[in-house]
C-alpha cells in the first residue's frame, strides 16, 4: 500500500478519534489535562496502527500475496532499485555516441519493469530472471566498460574488450526487452481474449441482423 495514502488515512481517522477521547476523558471522567492528552495520544496511536494493518491486509488480499511473499518481494525490489540506479549511472557515463539511443531505451525498459513490479508486486515472479540474472549482468558489464573506457592509455586488447562488451550489452538489452514482455504477458493475453470476445459479439450481431433485414424487405 502506498505509504503516503496509508499515512493520510491513518491520520484522518486517528486525529478526530483522539479529540473525542480527550474530550470524554477530560470532561466526562474529570481527568487532568495532561493525563487526558496521554490517553488521547495512546488512542490515536492504536487507531493509526489498526488502520495501517487493515490497509496492509487489504493490499495483500487484493494482490493475492501472503505477508512472507510480500516481504520477500519488497526486499528484492529494494535491492533491484539500487542495482537499477547503478546501471543508469554507468549507462550515463558511457561515452559512445552511436549507442546513446540504445542506452536510453534500456534505461526506459528497466525503469518500466521496476515500476510495474512495485505497483503490482505479484508481477515480480514474472520478472525474476530480470532481477536475479539479467540485471546483475548488465550492472557488472556496464561498470567494467566505464572503468576500461576511462583508462588514460588504451591498447588493442582493451579496445577489443570494449567492443565485445558493447555487443554483449546490446544482446542483454534485447533480453531485458523480452523480460518486459514477460511481465506484461498476462495483460496481452487478456487483451487478445477481449478482442476475440468482441469480434464474436460483432459477428453474432451481424448474423442476427441479416435475417431481420431480409424479412423487412419482403
Secondary structure, 3 states (H helix, E strand, C coil): CCHHHHHHHHHHHHHHHHHHHHHHHHHHCCCCHHHHHHHHHHHHHHHHHHHHHHHHHHHHHHHCCCHHHHHHHHHHHHHHHHHHHHHHHHHHHCCCHHHHHHHHHHHHHHHHHHHHHHHCHHHHHHHHHHHHHHHHHHHHHHHHHHHHHCCCCCCHHHHHHHHHHHHHHHHHHHHHHHHHHHHCHHHHHHHHHHHHHHHHHHHHHHHHHHHHHHHHHC
